[in-house]
Amino acid sequence: MTAVRSKIVQAGALDVESARADFPILKLKVNGKPLVFLDNAASSQMPQPVIDRLVKYQSSEHANIHRAVHYLSEKATSEYEAARRKIQAFINAREEREVIFTSGTTDGINLVAHGYGRKFIGDGDEIILTTLEHHSNIVPWQMLAEEKNARIRVVPINDRGELDLNAYRGSFSARTKLVGATHVSNALGTINPIREMIEIAHAHGVPVLVDGAQAAPHMKVDVQDLDCDFYAFSGHKLCGPTGIGILYGKAELLERMQPFKGGGDMILSVTFEKTTYNTIPHKFEAGTPPIAAAIGLGAAVDYLEGLGLDVISAHETDLLDYATQQVNRLGGLRIIGTAERKAAVLSFVVEGVHPHDVGTLLNEEGVAIRTGHHCAQPVMQRFKVPATCRASFAFYNTLAEVDALVAAIRKVQKVFA
Ligand SMILES: Cc1ncc(COP(=O)(O)O)c(C=O)c1O
């Protein structure tokens, strides 16, 4: 049992104050007020053990990996590969070679679009996406569709922000080559019935790429249980560093795919006549990777597992339920996204006040939320709003911070009354 585990109180609930003490940034004051950080869906904060791991790597372990026999290179290589194994366990991948280090979710999706899409999707083929997608799971497919003369079919959502499963079922045709779907919507918090969606796609022989950017930090993800073909997520949303992410892919698919980027480390041999590629996962990790960030992500995963994803999930559900109830009580605003199954995202619009004004006034109270289209413009179009205010919670947020959010919104309403 790790030291972090001991922070959990007997009842199995999270000792939030003790967890908060691990995050130096949460002690900040903004505009003279204690920081209330509710922009976790954009990027979460980093606990001291992860910061310490980065410092240790930079001060005593750094060298380039995979390329030398000297002590530091071997040390850095073994720590980098150990981080891969930690992430393999974190998502329950069958094999460590199914875990590819990327620079983030966007990079992972682009890898699939180039490595799988450009090879296996052609003229007249179809790709199924959902209205809930982040731009990073739309634009790479549009670029591919344009290049290959393929077609994108979009599955609609209902007024609560839930996917229309019947429409999804009806979207398949003999030409369907791939489904790209988010596990959790970053704009609304909707949790998609992803396991069922994968089952339906597989019944048609179609592989599924899951955008897990908003799921991996908040719930236990088991890629074998989901039976997804690809699963992408970002380190910086899960208490790790920026510049690192993961693409999980089933080995048999990764092996059939073409590399995305060419360069050092992704080859076995190179002549001017012919290059043979390295085995997976190295085939997809050209050049010097973000070694420190990968090791930092390994430490972040250790930290989250120390707390327990089930415990994190339960606390965040409490935060969301309380915030939803309190915000609804205020009146004069509309929550956008009221799905039955939601992760810790509360999107709303305040009547008569532009979201950017709400965000600016909340900042004066030390409350950090995000306002805008959240890189999900089709979701905004569906709800006929240009933007929303989005409070997104992490396990280190408290019910008192929800109260601070609600009090700050009340102030905004008074200013604009
Ligand atoms: C659902 C979803 N997908 C993809 C991304 C892109 O992640 P990144 O910018 O780390 O590549 C985000 C980031 O907000 C997201 O929320």
The ligand as a Tripos MOL2 file, in Angstrom:
@<TRIPOS>MOLECULE
LIG
   16    16     1     0     0
SMALL
NO_CHARGES

@<TRIPOS>ATOM
      1 C1        -12.5190   15.1600  -25.7290 C.3       1 LIG1
      2 C2        -11.1940   15.7520  -26.1070 C.ar      1 LIG1
      3 N1        -10.5350   15.2480  -27.1530 N.ar      1 LIG1
      4 C3         -9.3450   15.7160  -27.5300 C.ar      1 LIG1
      5 C4         -8.7510   16.7650  -26.8750 C.ar      1 LIG1
      6 C5         -7.4140   17.2470  -27.3390 C.3       1 LIG1
      7 O1         -6.4510   17.0020  -26.3850 O.3       1 LIG1
      8 P1         -4.9630   17.5430  -26.5740 P.3       1 LIG1
      9 O2         -5.0960   19.0170  -26.8260 O.co2     1 LIG1
     10 O3         -4.2860   17.2330  -25.2840 O.co2     1 LIG1
     11 O4         -4.3730   16.8170  -27.7310 O.co2     1 LIG1
     12 C6         -9.4020   17.3470  -25.8030 C.ar      1 LIG1
     13 C7         -8.8290   18.5090  -25.0970 C.2       1 LIG1
     14 O5         -9.5210   19.3060  -24.5020 O.2       1 LIG1
     15 C8        -10.6530   16.8200  -25.4000 C.ar      1 LIG1
     16 O6        -11.3130   17.3250  -24.3530 O.3       1 LIG1
@<TRIPOS>BOND
     1     1     2 1
     2     2     3 ar
     3     2    15 ar
     4     3     4 ar
     5     4     5 ar
     6     5     6 1
     7     5    12 ar
     8     6     7 1
     9     7     8 1
    10     8     9 2
    11     8    10 1
    12     8    11 1
    13    12    13 1
    14    12    15 ar
    15    13    14 2
    16    15    16 1
@<TRIPOS>SUBSTRUCTURE
     1 LIG1         1 GROUP 0 **** ****
